[in-house]
Amino acid sequence: MKKLLLSLALIATSLASAQNNTNYWQQHVDYKMEVDMNVENFQYTGTQELVYTNNSPDTLDRVFFHLYFNAFQPGSEMDVRSRTINDPDRRVGDRISKLSEEEQGYLRVSSLDQKGNKLSYEEVGTVLEVELDEAILPGEKATFKMEFEGQVPEQVRRSGRNSSEGVALSMSQWFPKMAEYDFEGWHAAPYIGREFHGVWGDFDVKLTLDKDYTVAASGYLQNPDEIGHGYSDKEVKAKGDTHTWHFVAPKVHDFTWAADPEYIHDKRTAADGTVLHFFYKDNDEIKENWKNLQEKTEALLLFFNENIGPYPWDQYTVAQGGDGGMEYAMITLITGERSFGSLVGVTSHELAHAWFQHLMATNESKHEWMDEGFTSYISSAAMNQVMETYAENPYTGSYRGYLQLANSGVEQPQTTQADRYNLNAAYGAAAYSKGAVFLAQLGYVIGKENLDKTLKRYYDEWKFKHPTPNDFIRIAEKVSGAELDWYLNDWTRTTAKIDYRIKEVTEADDNSTKVTLERQNLMPMPLDITVRYSNGEEEMIYIPLQMMRWEKSPEHENWTVAEDWAWARPTYDLKIDKPLSEIESIEIDESQLMADVNRDNNLYTAEDASTQEEEQE
């Protein structure tokens, strides 16, 4: 497994030194599951053997499992929330409330034991609460054996059967899944509609279902010559009416699969050796797009390798399924009936999640802006290159989304738990747009070169772990040398806004020009001031932010560093050693990478001076 062995070796050494809070640790799981799926009624039964390693310093006397499919029942928290929020997800709406018993989803544990002793447990919505027969001491392993049964819901959100594009099975979050326990305790949030958090481990899964179905899954198929279906060139004759597909997925925190009797299965080996798998419906209207997607997917993979760090697994799968686009371990499910640009765009975003969620696995319930925002940032950069648009600022869409949120009056801090935003639109803008601007704007604050180095060092130090916002900003501080706690705090933990203006421009007695700048809202920033002169010359004046205790490297051939601006001072007088008559324009942040909520007062021109003179006369 080419790169994975090296990555796993690095984990052993890096776990000892990485600092999440004080001494970093993380739990570990080893799953073995065997599942039988009935494709006539979409019900399934399974067995699970789970070896859980308690790497924490704590004694655990209970554990929790997620039972995600229980969300797809009338009266569930997901159903009620969707029917009571002011802007429900159009894919959900009131659909769950109208599901019949045959259309609903469920996941039930029929038996659970620890060391042969039956355990006491209670199903509470989408969470199984389990009292242990014997506490798990620090450093100890516990083995749980379980029998479970489930029913795949009609496709409503992410998972389900019979999607709108006719994919039979989109099997994400389908098994009883151990909740994460970390330095903050248990993370057993109910499934209400947002995303996920999981324990790193190894999966060994056997899926038995109708022989005519082709399966796309996390992990490596162990018996391709027994299966065929594009995994092997060998002609396979089914023994009976079913096939058993055996997959192994090492060092992941999830296992997902999709299946359909009409899947076309293509493969492409990327320049780095990664085998790319593509599964899509045998539909003449989409075939050309899906064939053309394959070259672009390789280009995207190589872009992320170069700009974040090497993809460590031996394969990645893009499968038609789900209800939009959603990332899982070593696989994404996306809807496939799209324009080519949209198909590449959704693949870019979901593939980027292989890094920002499936390698740097943040808690998506608490820090959703880190995975969605970082992914939006890097996938926009990738699309700009791969689709050869070469926009100077590929993040304008993210800035537009954030500025609409900031000026809407409905913004909540990014520390809001993902399910507890007042509006779905506010969640989306905070997670995706404001999260992407966090990175793009950080490039403005510390310089693009330092940002690029930060992303790569973040990968090096936090791959295969669960980083927090503080872990990321500490990397940025170490790379740049700047103090950045103010940036993390004000941007992610408050709704403070950035709003600077050119208040007044006057000529001084010594034939210089005085520019009075004003901070009109609470969030501070260092400022790049571009001054253009009537003789065609141009100057960049950099005003450092005092609390950063640092200065940015020159980004212009004519670069001047002014005195620091302390936050408590709302105004700042900037002196330009030329008369006002020689100044053509003065602009705050010409790059527009600083997310100023009102740019109308960021530019002064010679025409403004003429207008002022006329008004005075």
C-alpha positions, 0 to 999 in steps of 0.5 A: 500500500505504497504511501500509506505505510510511510504515513502510518509510521509517521503517525506513531512519532507525531502523536507524541509531539502534537499538541491539541490541548496539553498532551494529544491522544486519540482513540482507535477502533478496529471494525469487522462487519458482515452484512446481508442486504436484501435489495427487494425490501432494502432491509439488511442484517449485520454482525459487528466485532469492534475492538476499541482502544482507550488511549485517553487518560480516563476510565470509561464506564459507558460508550455511545454509538450513532444510529444515523438511519433513525433520523429518517422516521416521522417525528425524529429530530431531523424531521421536526427541525426541518419542519420548524426552521424558517428556511428548510433544506429543500431536499428534506422539507416535510418529506420525512414526516410523510414516509410510510413504514416501508419507506422509513429508515431505521437502525436497531441493535438486537444484541451487544456484549462485552467479553461475552456479557450482555450489555444494558443499552437504550436507543435514544433517537439516533444515539445508542447509550451503552452502560459497560459491564466492565470499565475500560481503563486507560490504555486498555482494549475492549471488544464489543460484539453486536448484531444489528438490523436496518432498513434503508430509507427512501433517499431524503438526505445523503443516504438512502435508496432509489435516489432522484437519479435512480441509484439504488443504494447510497449507503453512508452512515449506515452502521452502528458507529462508535462516537468519538471521545477526546479531550473534551469528552464524548461527542454523541450529538444526535443526527439532525442534518449536519455532518459527522465526527468519527474515530480513526481506525481500520475497517474490514467489511463483507457485503453480501447482496444481489449478484447483478449489483456493482458496489463502490466502497471505501477501502480496497476490494480483497476478492476482485477475481471472485467479483468482476464488475470492472475490478478484475478482467476475469470473467466471473460466474455467480455462485448462486444469486449473490456476491460477497464483496470484501473490503478493507479500509485502513486508517479511516474514520468512516466506511461508505458504499453505493451499489446499483445494477446499472453502474458503469465502472471505469478506472484511471491511474493518476501520475502519483500512482493513485487508482481513481475509480468512477461509477456512474449510471449507464445513461447516454446523456451523462456518459461523455461528461463522466468520461471527461471528468476522469482526466480532470479528477487526476489533475485535481488530485495532483493539485491537492498533492502539491498544495496540501500534501500527498494523498496517502491511500492507494485509491479514490472513488467518485460514485454517482449517488446521494443527493448532491455531493458528500465526502466520505473515506476514500470515496465521494457520492455526487449527483451525476446529471449535471453540466460538465463544469458543475460535475468537475466543481462538485468533484473538486470540492468533495475530493478536497475533503479527502484532506480537510476532513478525512486527513485533518479530521475536525469535529464538524459539529463544532468547527464545521467552518474548518472542513467546509471553509478550508475545502472551499478555499482550496477547491476554488484555487484548484478549479481556477487552475484545472479549468484554466480560468486563471482569475486573479482572485478565485475566492470572489464568490466566497467573499460575496457570500460572507459579505451578504451574511455580515450585512444581513443581520442574521449572522451568528458566530462560527462557534455556533454548534452546526445544528443550532443556527437559526437559519440554514442559509446562515449556517451555509454562509458561515461554514462555506463562505466565511470559512473560505474567507478565513484562509484567503484573508489570512493570506492577506494578513501574513502573506500568501507565501506564509499561508501556503507554507502554513497549509503544508505544515498543517498537513504534516503535523495534523494528518490522521488526527483531529485538529482544533482551530487553535491547532491551525492558528498556532501553525500559522504563527510558527510559520509566519512569526506573527501573533494571530490569536486576535484573528482567530478570536474575532473572526470565528468567535464573534460577529465583529466586522471589518470596516475601515474608511478614508475619513479625510485627505488634506494637504499639510503646511510642509507640502505633504499630505495627511490621510486620516483613516478610521476603523468603524467596526470592532475587528482590527486589521493591518492595512495595505494602502495603495497610493498612485501619483500623477506621474505614474508612480505607485507606492504601497504603504503598509500599516502594521497592526500593533497586536500582531507584533510583526511586519509583513514582508514587502509585497510591492517594489515600492513598499513603505512601512508606517507606524503601527496602529493600536486597536484602541485608537479609532483613527490613524493619521498617515503622512504621505511625503508628497503634496496632495496635488500630485496624488491620483488616488489612495485605496485601502486594500486594492486586492480586496482580500480584506473582507471590508463590509463597506468598500464604498469609502475605501477609495479616494481619487483626485476627482474627490479633491476637485469635488471638495474644492468646488463644494467649498467655493 
